[in-house]
Amino acid sequence: MSQETITIFDTTLRDGEQSPGCSMTTSEKMEVARSLVELGVDVIEAGFPIASPGDFESVQKIAREFGDQTVICGLARCIKADIDRAWEALKDAEQKRIHVFLATSAIHREFKLKMAKKEIVKTAIEMVKRAVDYCPNV
């Protein structure tokens, strides 16, 4: 009989903060992170480190404070600089993860990224490999 595992991946500190009126200071983010750890959340997406110096600082502090208790994750676009910045914020955490994304809709491909489908796939593979090089135990 196989046993299923449910992993709780919380995005409150990154996605939730983007809601109007929900911006948090670093100390408020630390308080939320502490509560998420106490609740037993498996993965905390602490922020988008390249977005701003404040986001970088918050992710770094959360990684240092709670990275030995749960997985701390930083969001990064499939761009070398984003992935490298996420690593810098996360590197002190015992348990860390880089969550990468790449917009792939036809509109994004054509007008924002100016990339063909093959280029999108190639970039995604290269950037996932880069993230895995930083966080090989994921």
Summary of the structure (lengths in Angstrom):
residues: 138
radius of gyration: 15.8
end to end distance: 25.2
largest distance: 49.2
contacts: 420
relative contact order: 0.13
helix: 49%
strand: 14%
